Amino acid sequence: MSAKQWRTDVQGLRAIAVGLVVAAHAGVPHTEGGFVGVDVFFVLSGFLITTLLLREADTSGTVSIPQFYARRARRILPAATLVIIVVLAYAAWQLPTTRLTDAAADGTWAAFFLANVHFAAEGVQYFQPSEPSPFQHYWSLSVEEQFYLVWPVLALLLIPRLGRKGFTIVAAAIAVASLAWSVHATGENPTAAYFSTPARAYELAAGALLACWGGRLKGAASIVAGLGGAAAILFATVAFSEATPFPGWQALVPTLGTVALLASGANAPTAKVLAIKPLRYVGDISYSLYLWHWPLIVLAPEFLRLGNEALEMTVAVAVAVLLSVLSHRFVELPFQHKQVPVLSHGLRSLVLWPVALVLAVGSGWLTTGYAAYAERERAAQAQAWFAANEVPDTAAETGGPPQVQRELRAALDIADRGGPIPPAVLGAEITDDRWQKTYDCYANYGDTQVADCTLGDTDAKKTVAVVGDSHAGMWLTAFDDLGNENGFRVVPLVKVGCAPYPVQHRGKKMTQAECDEFRDWSAERLEGLEPDAIVSTARGQLFMPKSYAGMDRDEQWSRAVRSTAKAYREISRKVVVIGDVPAVDHEPADCISAPDADQRSCLSDPDSRETSSNEITRAALKGTKAAYVDPQRFVCAEDRCPLVVGEKVTYYDPSHLTESWVRHVAPRLGVLLAPHI
């Protein structure tokens, strides 16, 4: 667009869009729905690109595909490629080797503008990724570029033949078909739909339709449209959350809101607000800010370690703004203003596409190679340390159950001496050492019952029921082994994220009703089963509100544990409650494979909500005749909890024990349980 045709309010709208996204990602209160800023960008992109295509067709009678992609190359590639290279360099310097390969792969998909396809195939939860990729935000760029593979070609084929009216009809048909698919796909598979170009195309097509119309509202209609559009975007920001099915029809709210703001014209009151200089400047740097903000929000806390999430987010956003100002001035503008020799002039800019790919893919290859090199170096240094230092043989046969406390104290001694991670311990293998890899007898999110499943000695007459959430599930390996050795069958009644005690639940992946329904079902199942013993356990006070019905969290937990123990005693003469293990201070696989990691750096303090809830659980059981077993002795000694014991790893994530460690301590657990089951 020429200077006269350029609408300054569009830059202000860009500023609002990127501001919403940054605020939501940084955890600013009341902006959980700020992810709709991406939808605002989609509408703007469809509107602006289609306006340019129509203007070119009006002027020359056709559309130049090479010129279109040359402009896109100058606009998109320099900053996007820079961020990929810088983030991968940081990853090689600071990230654990377990994450380097993933980061390199994600960066490569992002460079090919296929990040959305990649993350959808990986089943990445946009709102709750376990370890967010620093390139996850490239999904929206991928959607746009995939849309632009088709859109200019349609313009080239249709506008000269059918004119603006025919092109408008096609755009409307695409918008309707995409909306229908979006509603369907969001209901069937919301994870894939979120990243889907077909499910998002109607948002870009909505902006395109506005460009095809080419008019502007006037008078009162302009004022109402501007205010209504702003209200729609504000409503979506405040009212929407990760629980909102999206995109589906819900994305119509920010989409139509953006269309209304654009249709209100440059003279509407809302447009004049959007055109103020500070907003326009943020709009100018919005592309760079979008690129920089997410990797900084994801990675900065690990680097800063300030102990205050709000402060960490503030620093991350401030650095993102600074980098955005610099990359806009020294990377974006020189290419857009054709100040870079050769690469920014005319069709020669098309060379930027292969150059960007070579740089990004090459950076990924170097990062992956460095990860392998770092692992070899770590293993060699660790082997040399263990060869030069005397280490007690805690794995020696003792003639009985393992002496777990002795092993833990030996691990602490090695840590205090600066012992490295043993060469045989590989971070990449830890996350697979989990109970779900062996047992599928549990209710997942969305399930309210468990299929019949029996472990241990399945032919035995004696029955032990194991009831609880995933912290009950992680002990199934032990109960399976103990049942086989001691002649009892095990019936698991396990649902992830749902404690067996009737407490209020505020988990984001499961409703209170779903958890209550499973509790009711498991209670009926226990009554019909009439087990010889009931063993229950759960993660301490997980997803509980601070207060409910006049009770604080501790009182809620105490009453719920006590009432459940009494109810179980009416079903079975023997009831055992296993306490919880403390949550550790780090992601185990990352801690073990972090640069300069040693056993000391992977120690944890046992103080956590899980262990504090144990005291409440123990006190609540008094007078109920239910037995209590404390599992903290299996993971902590001398008020410290080692992650590595010998060549075994205790946790596969911050709160769950590895299957191999559970199997190792199972005989000792059996000694504690024997009098009670």
HUFEN-V559030 format. One record per residue. PHI is phi in radians with two decimals (NA if undefined). PSI is psi in radians with two decimals (* if undefined). D_LAST is the distance of its C-alpha to the last C-alpha in whole Angstrom. Layout:
PHI & PSI & D_LAST
PHI & PSI & D_LAST
This chain:
NA & 2.54 & 79
-1.30 & 2.95 & 82
-1.02 & -0.66 & 82
-1.21 & -0.56 & 83
-1.51 & -0.27 & 81
-1.22 & 2.24 & 78
-1.65 & 2.01 & 76
-1.18 & -0.42 & 75
-1.18 & -0.41 & 72
-1.11 & -0.69 & 70
-1.13 & -0.67 & 69
-1.11 & -0.65 & 68
-1.19 & -0.63 & 66
-1.06 & -0.71 & 65
-1.08 & -0.76 & 64
-1.08 & -0.76 & 62
-1.06 & -0.88 & 60
-1.21 & -0.58 & 59
-1.10 & -0.71 & 58
-1.12 & -0.77 & 56
-1.11 & -0.81 & 54
-1.10 & -0.76 & 54
-1.07 & -0.76 & 53
-1.11 & -0.79 & 50
-1.19 & -0.52 & 49
-1.47 & -0.06 & 49
1.38 & 0.46 & 47
-1.15 & 2.26 & 50
-0.97 & 2.52 & 49
1.18 & 0.30 & 50
-2.18 & 0.48 & 51
-1.05 & -0.53 & 48
-1.52 & 0.24 & 50
-1.12 & -0.17 & 52
-1.08 & -0.26 & 51
-1.22 & -0.17 & 54
-1.00 & -0.56 & 57
-1.11 & -0.66 & 56
-1.17 & -0.62 & 57
-1.08 & -0.78 & 60
-1.03 & -0.73 & 61
-1.05 & -0.81 & 61
-1.10 & -0.78 & 64
-1.02 & -0.76 & 66
-1.09 & -0.82 & 66
-1.05 & -0.68 & 67
-1.19 & -0.86 & 69
-1.23 & -0.78 & 71
-1.15 & -0.73 & 71
-1.18 & -0.63 & 72
-1.04 & -0.76 & 75
-1.15 & -0.72 & 76
-1.12 & -0.74 & 76
-1.16 & -0.70 & 78
-1.13 & -0.70 & 81
-1.12 & -0.72 & 81
-1.14 & -0.67 & 82
-1.14 & -0.62 & 84
-1.38 & -0.80 & 86
-1.90 & -0.17 & 86
1.45 & 0.01 & 85
-2.67 & -3.09 & 82
-2.21 & 2.26 & 79
-1.60 & 1.90 & 79
-1.13 & -0.79 & 75
-1.02 & -0.74 & 76
-1.12 & -0.67 & 77
-1.04 & -0.86 & 74
-1.30 & -0.43 & 72
-1.16 & -0.74 & 74
-1.13 & -0.75 & 73
-1.08 & -0.70 & 70
-1.05 & -0.81 & 69
-1.14 & -0.61 & 71
-1.37 & -0.72 & 69
-1.76 & -0.77 & 66
-1.24 & -0.76 & 65
-1.00 & -0.91 & 67
-1.20 & -0.72 & 64
-1.09 & -0.72 & 61
-1.22 & -0.69 & 62
-1.01 & -0.81 & 62
-1.10 & -0.73 & 59
-1.03 & -0.82 & 57
-1.12 & -0.80 & 59
-1.14 & -0.76 & 58
-1.13 & -0.72 & 54
-1.16 & -0.63 & 54
-1.12 & -0.75 & 56
-1.11 & -0.72 & 53
-1.04 & -0.77 & 50
-1.11 & -0.56 & 51
-1.38 & -0.72 & 52
-2.07 & -0.46 & 49
-1.42 & 2.66 & 46
-1.05 & 2.61 & 43
-1.09 & -0.44 & 44
-1.09 & -0.44 & 41
-1.73 & -0.19 & 43
-1.17 & -0.75 & 47
-1.09 & -0.76 & 47
-1.11 & -0.74 & 45
-1.10 & -0.72 & 48
-1.11 & -0.75 & 51
-1.13 & -0.76 & 50
-1.10 & -0.72 & 50
-1.11 & -0.64 & 53
-1.16 & -0.80 & 55
-1.04 & -0.70 & 54
-1.12 & -0.68 & 55
-1.13 & -0.57 & 58
-1.51 & 0.07 & 59
0.94 & 0.81 & 58
-2.23 & 0.37 & 55
-1.05 & -0.66 & 52
-1.13 & -0.70 & 51
-1.11 & -0.75 & 51
-1.10 & -0.88 & 49
-1.21 & -0.58 & 47
-1.14 & -0.75 & 46
-1.14 & -0.58 & 45
-1.35 & -0.15 & 43
1.23 & 0.51 & 41
-1.15 & 2.25 & 42
-1.48 & 1.95 & 41
-0.97 & -0.70 & 44
-1.55 & -0.38 & 42
-2.40 & 0.95 & 39
-1.24 & 2.44 & 40
-1.16 & -0.76 & 37
-2.32 & 1.61 & 40
-1.00 & 2.36 & 43
-1.27 & 2.41 & 46
-1.18 & -0.14 & 49
-1.94 & 0.23 & 51
-1.08 & -0.57 & 49
-1.23 & -0.21 & 52
-1.21 & -0.13 & 54
-1.03 & -0.68 & 53
-1.25 & -0.63 & 55
-1.10 & -0.66 & 58
-1.12 & -0.74 & 57
-1.03 & -0.82 & 57
-1.07 & -0.83 & 61
-1.17 & -0.59 & 62
-1.17 & -0.67 & 61
-1.09 & -0.67 & 63
-1.37 & -0.14 & 66
-1.21 & -0.52 & 66
-1.74 & -0.71 & 67
-1.10 & -0.87 & 69
-1.14 & -0.54 & 72
-1.14 & -0.72 & 72
-1.08 & -0.73 & 72
-1.07 & -0.75 & 75
-1.09 & -0.72 & 77
-1.37 & -0.62 & 77
-1.72 & -0.71 & 77
-1.08 & -0.83 & 79
-1.11 & -0.47 & 82
-1.64 & -0.75 & 82
-1.85 & -0.21 & 81
1.35 & -3.12 & 81
-1.06 & -0.67 & 79
-1.12 & -0.80 & 79
-1.11 & -0.71 & 77
-1.10 & -0.66 & 75
-1.10 & -0.71 & 74
-1.10 & -0.75 & 73
-1.11 & -0.76 & 71
-1.06 & -0.70 & 69
-1.14 & -0.71 & 68
-1.11 & -0.72 & 67
-1.10 & -0.74 & 65
-1.08 & -0.78 & 63
-1.14 & -0.80 & 63
-1.11 & -0.72 & 61
-1.14 & -0.73 & 59
-1.08 & -0.77 & 58
-1.06 & -0.78 & 57
-1.14 & -0.67 & 55
-1.07 & -0.77 & 53
-1.09 & -0.79 & 52
-1.12 & -0.89 & 51
-1.13 & -0.64 & 49
-1.14 & -0.62 & 47
-1.26 & -0.61 & 46
-1.44 & -0.81 & 45
-2.60 & 1.47 & 44
-1.09 & -0.53 & 44
-1.11 & -0.87 & 43
-1.18 & -0.67 & 46
-1.10 & -0.62 & 49
-1.03 & -0.65 & 49
-1.66 & 0.01 & 50
-1.40 & 2.24 & 52
-1.13 & -0.81 & 56
-1.02 & -0.61 & 57
-1.33 & -0.29 & 55
-1.82 & -0.23 & 56
-1.02 & -0.54 & 60
-1.15 & -0.43 & 61
-1.24 & -0.77 & 61
-1.18 & -0.68 & 63
-1.15 & -0.52 & 65
-1.11 & -0.76 & 65
-1.13 & -0.65 & 67
-1.12 & -0.71 & 69
-1.09 & -0.67 & 70
-1.11 & -0.71 & 71
-1.13 & -0.68 & 73
-1.11 & -0.65 & 75
-1.11 & -0.83 & 76
1.31 & 0.01 & 78
-1.72 & 3.14 & 78
-2.43 & 2.46 & 78
-1.25 & 2.70 & 77
-2.32 & 2.82 & 80
1.09 & -2.41 & 80
-1.09 & -0.62 & 77
-1.07 & -0.66 & 76
-1.13 & -0.76 & 75
-1.12 & -0.81 & 74
-1.11 & -0.76 & 71
-1.09 & -0.76 & 70
-1.10 & -0.85 & 70
-1.17 & -0.70 & 68
-1.14 & -0.70 & 66
-1.11 & -0.77 & 65
-1.09 & -0.71 & 64
-1.12 & -0.67 & 62
-1.12 & -0.76 & 60
-1.17 & -0.72 & 59
-1.10 & -0.75 & 58
-1.05 & -0.81 & 56
-1.08 & -0.69 & 54
-1.09 & -0.74 & 53
-1.47 & -0.68 & 52
-1.55 & -0.52 & 50
-1.41 & 2.72 & 49
-2.68 & -3.07 & 46
-1.14 & -0.27 & 43
-1.44 & -0.18 & 42
-1.34 & 2.13 & 45
-1.05 & 2.21 & 46
-2.62 & 2.42 & 48
-1.41 & -1.00 & 51
0.91 & -2.69 & 52
-1.30 & -0.37 & 54
-1.08 & -0.54 & 53
-1.17 & -0.21 & 55
-1.09 & -0.50 & 58
-1.08 & -1.04 & 58
-1.20 & -0.51 & 58
-1.13 & -0.93 & 60
-1.19 & -0.54 & 63
-1.09 & -0.73 & 63
-1.19 & -0.73 & 64
-1.02 & -0.76 & 67
-1.11 & -0.72 & 68
-1.10 & -0.73 & 68
-1.20 & -0.69 & 70
-1.21 & -0.39 & 72
-1.20 & -0.29 & 73
1.55 & 2.96 & 76
-1.35 & -0.18 & 76
-1.80 & 0.00 & 78
-1.17 & 2.68 & 76
-0.97 & -0.70 & 74
-1.12 & -0.65 & 71
-1.14 & -0.65 & 73
-1.16 & -0.62 & 75
-1.17 & -0.76 & 71
-1.14 & -0.39 & 70
-1.55 & 0.06 & 73
-1.16 & 2.62 & 73
-1.01 & -0.76 & 73
-1.04 & -0.75 & 70
-1.16 & -0.70 & 68
-1.08 & -0.66 & 70
-1.18 & -0.75 & 70
-1.06 & -0.64 & 66
-1.09 & -0.68 & 67
-1.05 & -0.71 & 69
-1.68 & 0.15 & 66
-1.05 & -0.64 & 63
-1.14 & -0.84 & 63
-1.10 & -0.69 & 62
-1.12 & -0.69 & 60
-1.09 & -0.73 & 58
-1.16 & -0.71 & 58
-1.46 & -0.54 & 57
-1.12 & -0.73 & 55
-1.19 & -0.88 & 51
-1.04 & -0.57 & 51
-1.23 & -0.72 & 52
-1.12 & -0.65 & 49
-1.32 & -0.72 & 47
-1.71 & -0.51 & 48
-1.04 & -0.74 & 49
-1.00 & -0.62 & 46
-1.16 & -0.56 & 45
-1.45 & -0.74 & 48
-1.30 & -0.84 & 49
0.86 & 0.93 & 45
-1.47 & -0.22 & 47
1.36 & 0.11 & 44
-2.40 & 1.92 & 45
-1.08 & -0.73 & 45
-1.09 & -0.72 & 48
-1.17 & -0.71 & 50
-1.08 & -0.74 & 49
-1.15 & -0.66 & 50
-1.09 & -0.78 & 53
-1.12 & -0.75 & 54
-1.06 & -0.79 & 53
-1.18 & -0.70 & 55
-1.07 & -0.76 & 58
-1.15 & -0.66 & 58
-1.07 & -0.73 & 58
-1.11 & -0.77 & 61
-1.06 & -0.82 & 63
-1.12 & -0.59 & 62
-1.16 & -0.74 & 63
-1.05 & -0.78 & 66
-1.19 & -0.79 & 67
-1.24 & -0.55 & 66
-1.13 & -0.78 & 68
-1.25 & -0.75 & 71
-1.83 & -0.13 & 71
-2.10 & -0.97 & 69
-1.15 & -0.98 & 70
-1.07 & -0.74 & 73
-1.03 & -0.64 & 75
-1.30 & -0.72 & 74
-1.17 & -0.59 & 74
-1.62 & 0.17 & 78
1.04 & 0.75 & 79
-1.74 & -0.04 & 79
-1.68 & 2.12 & 77
-0.95 & 2.44 & 80
1.17 & -1.07 & 79
-1.23 & -0.31 & 76
-1.93 & 0.25 & 77
-1.96 & 2.05 & 80
0.96 & -2.48 & 80
-1.22 & -0.23 & 79
-1.12 & -0.32 & 78
-1.12 & -0.34 & 75
-1.06 & -0.42 & 73
-1.09 & -0.40 & 73
-1.04 & -0.53 & 70
-1.09 & -0.99 & 68
-1.15 & -0.59 & 67
-1.09 & -0.79 & 68
-1.08 & -0.73 & 65
-1.11 & -0.77 & 63
-1.08 & -0.77 & 64
-1.15 & -0.78 & 63
-1.22 & -0.83 & 60
-1.15 & -0.69 & 58
-1.08 & -0.70 & 60
-1.12 & -0.71 & 58
-1.12 & -0.71 & 55
-1.12 & -0.76 & 56
-1.11 & -0.67 & 56
-1.13 & -0.78 & 53
-1.11 & -0.74 & 51
-1.10 & -0.68 & 53
-1.14 & -0.66 & 52
-1.04 & -0.79 & 48
-1.13 & -0.72 & 49
-1.09 & -0.78 & 51
-1.10 & -0.67 & 49
-1.13 & -0.75 & 46
-1.12 & -0.75 & 48
-1.11 & -0.74 & 49
-1.08 & -0.78 & 46
-1.11 & -0.71 & 44
-1.15 & -0.75 & 47
-1.17 & -0.67 & 47
-1.15 & -0.75 & 44
-1.06 & -0.72 & 44
-1.13 & -0.68 & 47
-1.14 & -0.82 & 45
-1.18 & -0.51 & 42
-1.23 & -0.51 & 45
-1.64 & -0.16 & 47
-2.17 & 2.45 & 44
-1.37 & 2.21 & 41
-2.16 & 2.24 & 38
-1.10 & 2.51 & 35
-1.56 & 1.49 & 33
-1.36 & -0.17 & 29
-1.55 & 0.05 & 28
-1.10 & 2.58 & 29
-1.09 & 2.28 & 27
-1.91 & -0.10 & 25
1.43 & 0.08 & 23
-2.77 & -2.79 & 20
-1.03 & 2.65 & 18
-1.06 & 2.52 & 21
-1.50 & 1.43 & 22
-1.06 & -0.78 & 22
-1.08 & -0.66 & 24
-1.11 & -0.73 & 26
-1.14 & -0.72 & 27
-1.13 & -0.73 & 27
-1.16 & -0.63 & 30
-1.14 & -0.68 & 32
-1.12 & -0.68 & 32
-1.14 & -0.65 & 33
-1.11 & -0.75 & 36
-1.11 & -0.72 & 37
-1.09 & -0.75 & 37
-1.12 & -0.46 & 39
-1.54 & 0.11 & 41
1.38 & 0.43 & 42
-1.09 & 2.41 & 40
-1.37 & 3.03 & 41
-1.22 & 2.26 & 38
-1.01 & 2.53 & 38
-1.00 & -0.53 & 40
-1.32 & -0.23 & 37
-1.58 & 1.98 & 35
-1.99 & 2.15 & 37
-1.03 & -0.58 & 37
-1.13 & -0.37 & 37
-1.65 & -0.19 & 34
-1.19 & -0.79 & 32
-1.17 & -0.30 & 32
-1.53 & -0.14 & 31
-1.53 & 1.12 & 28
-2.29 & 2.74 & 25
-1.13 & -0.53 & 22
-1.15 & -0.34 & 25
-1.25 & -0.39 & 27
-1.83 & -0.66 & 24
-2.07 & 2.29 & 22
-2.01 & 0.31 & 24
-1.54 & 1.21 & 21
-2.70 & 2.77 & 22
-1.59 & 2.19 & 25
-1.59 & -3.09 & 27
-1.05 & 2.31 & 30
1.70 & -0.31 & 32
-1.65 & 2.52 & 29
-2.14 & 0.09 & 27
-2.53 & 2.88 & 25
-2.10 & 2.35 & 23
-1.11 & 2.64 & 24
-0.98 & 2.25 & 22
-2.66 & 2.30 & 20
-2.25 & 2.30 & 17
-2.02 & -3.09 & 16
1.23 & -2.52 & 14
-1.47 & 1.69 & 15
-1.19 & -0.26 & 16
-1.67 & -0.07 & 17
-1.26 & 2.69 & 14
-1.45 & -0.56 & 13
-1.28 & 2.34 & 10
-2.18 & 2.31 & 9
-2.07 & 2.14 & 7
-1.66 & 2.34 & 10
-1.97 & 2.05 & 11
-2.11 & 2.38 & 14
2.71 & -2.85 & 17
-1.70 & -2.70 & 20
-1.12 & -0.36 & 21
-1.36 & -0.27 & 19
-1.43 & -0.70 & 16
-1.02 & -0.65 & 18
-1.21 & -0.28 & 19
-1.61 & -0.01 & 15
-1.07 & -0.61 & 15
-1.01 & -0.76 & 17
-1.14 & -0.79 & 14
-1.17 & -0.61 & 11
-1.07 & -0.84 & 14
-1.14 & -0.78 & 15
-1.14 & -0.67 & 11
-1.10 & -0.73 & 11
-1.14 & -0.67 & 14
-1.37 & -0.53 & 14
-1.99 & 0.11 & 11
1.30 & 0.81 & 11
-2.45 & 2.62 & 10
-1.64 & 2.65 & 12
-2.07 & 2.23 & 11
-2.00 & 1.90 & 14
-1.49 & 2.34 & 15
-2.17 & 1.40 & 17
-2.12 & 2.33 & 19
-2.32 & 2.19 & 22
-1.11 & 2.39 & 24
1.34 & 0.07 & 26
-2.22 & 1.85 & 24
-1.16 & 2.64 & 21
-1.30 & -0.17 & 19
-1.62 & 2.45 & 20
-1.31 & 1.21 & 24
-1.80 & 2.85 & 26
-1.29 & 2.54 & 30
-2.18 & 2.26 & 30
-2.17 & 0.54 & 33
-1.20 & 2.59 & 32
-1.46 & -0.29 & 35
-1.75 & -0.03 & 34
-2.64 & 2.42 & 32
-1.44 & 2.84 & 33
-1.07 & -0.71 & 31
-1.08 & -0.69 & 32
-1.11 & -0.76 & 30
-1.16 & -0.76 & 27
-1.07 & -0.68 & 27
-1.12 & -0.69 & 28
-1.17 & -0.70 & 24
-1.06 & -0.75 & 22
-1.10 & -0.75 & 24
-1.11 & -0.77 & 23
-1.16 & -0.59 & 20
-1.11 & -0.76 & 19
-1.13 & -0.68 & 21
-1.13 & -0.70 & 19
-1.13 & -0.73 & 16
-1.08 & -0.70 & 18
-1.27 & -0.55 & 19
-1.32 & -0.61 & 16
0.84 & 1.03 & 14
-1.19 & 2.72 & 10
-1.25 & -0.46 & 7
-2.64 & 2.58 & 6
-2.10 & 2.22 & 8
-2.02 & 2.20 & 9
-2.18 & 2.62 & 12
-2.84 & 2.80 & 15
-2.84 & 2.82 & 19
-1.22 & 2.25 & 22
-1.06 & 2.02 & 23
1.01 & 0.58 & 26
-1.18 & 2.33 & 27
1.08 & 0.34 & 30
-1.55 & 2.46 & 30
-1.25 & 2.75 & 33
-1.10 & -0.58 & 35
-2.56 & 2.65 & 35
-2.81 & 2.30 & 35
0.91 & 0.71 & 36
1.37 & 0.09 & 37
-1.99 & 2.45 & 33
-1.36 & 3.06 & 33
-1.04 & -0.74 & 30
-1.12 & -0.74 & 28
-1.19 & -0.69 & 28
-1.00 & -0.83 & 28
-1.10 & -0.79 & 24
-1.04 & -0.85 & 23
-1.12 & -0.70 & 24
-1.18 & -0.75 & 22
-1.09 & -0.78 & 19
-1.13 & -0.80 & 19
-1.14 & -0.62 & 20
-1.21 & -0.74 & 18
-1.06 & -0.71 & 15
-1.14 & -0.72 & 17
-1.12 & -0.70 & 17
-1.14 & -0.63 & 13
-1.13 & -0.44 & 13
-1.33 & -0.32 & 16
-1.68 & -0.71 & 14
-2.35 & 2.53 & 10
-1.24 & -0.43 & 9
-2.05 & 2.14 & 6
-2.28 & 2.28 & 8
-2.21 & 2.32 & 8
-1.97 & 2.12 & 11
-1.64 & 2.25 & 12
-1.19 & -2.98 & 16
-1.89 & 2.74 & 19
-1.58 & 2.63 & 21
-1.21 & 2.60 & 25
-1.32 & 2.42 & 27
-1.53 & 2.94 & 30
-1.53 & 0.11 & 34
-2.70 & 2.92 & 35
-1.43 & 2.02 & 34
-0.93 & -0.87 & 33
-1.06 & -0.69 & 35
-1.21 & -0.70 & 38
-1.10 & -0.73 & 38
-1.21 & -0.57 & 37
-1.83 & 0.21 & 40
-1.24 & 2.69 & 42
-1.01 & 2.35 & 46
1.08 & 0.41 & 46
-1.19 & 2.48 & 42
-2.48 & -3.13 & 40
-1.21 & -0.48 & 37
-1.17 & -0.70 & 38
-1.20 & -0.26 & 39
-1.85 & 0.28 & 35
-1.36 & 2.67 & 34
-2.30 & 2.71 & 32
-1.50 & 2.35 & 32
-1.25 & -0.21 & 28
-1.22 & 2.12 & 30
-2.86 & 2.97 & 29
-1.06 & -0.60 & 28
-1.07 & -0.79 & 25
-1.34 & -0.57 & 24
-1.16 & -0.54 & 26
-1.22 & -0.39 & 24
-1.09 & -0.68 & 21
-1.11 & -0.66 & 22
-1.18 & -0.71 & 23
-1.09 & -0.82 & 19
-1.05 & -0.79 & 18
-1.16 & -0.64 & 21
-1.16 & -0.44 & 20
-1.44 & -0.18 & 17
-1.06 & 2.26 & 18
1.50 & -0.07 & 18
-1.64 & -0.18 & 16
1.17 & 0.25 & 13
-1.58 & 2.43 & 11
-1.47 & 2.68 & 10
-2.14 & 2.35 & 12
-2.13 & 2.24 & 12
-1.69 & 1.99 & 16
-1.52 & -0.02 & 16
-1.10 & -0.47 & 20
-1.13 & -0.26 & 20
-1.51 & -0.16 & 20
-2.31 & -0.25 & 23
-2.32 & 2.59 & 25
-2.58 & 2.55 & 27
0.93 & 0.67 & 30
1.06 & 0.50 & 29
-2.48 & 2.65 & 30
-2.19 & 1.86 & 28
-1.34 & 2.51 & 30
-1.47 & -0.56 & 30
-1.96 & 2.22 & 31
-2.23 & 1.91 & 29
1.15 & -2.07 & 31
-2.03 & 0.42 & 32
-1.95 & 2.63 & 29
-1.93 & 2.35 & 29
-1.43 & -0.67 & 26
-2.09 & 2.51 & 27
-1.77 & -0.27 & 28
-2.57 & 3.12 & 29
-1.09 & -0.20 & 30
-2.33 & -0.08 & 26
-2.03 & 2.43 & 24
-1.37 & 2.57 & 23
-1.18 & 2.68 & 24
-1.12 & -0.67 & 22
-1.15 & -0.63 & 23
-1.25 & -0.69 & 22
-1.06 & -0.75 & 19
-1.11 & -0.64 & 19
-1.14 & -0.72 & 20
-1.58 & -0.03 & 18
-0.95 & -0.78 & 15
-1.03 & -0.70 & 14
-1.19 & -0.67 & 14
-1.07 & -0.67 & 12
-1.06 & -0.65 & 10
-1.09 & -0.72 & 11
-1.25 & -0.58 & 10
-1.44 & -0.44 & 6
-0.86 & -0.75 & 6
-1.23 & -0.19 & 6
-2.03 & -0.12 & 4
-2.28 & * & 0
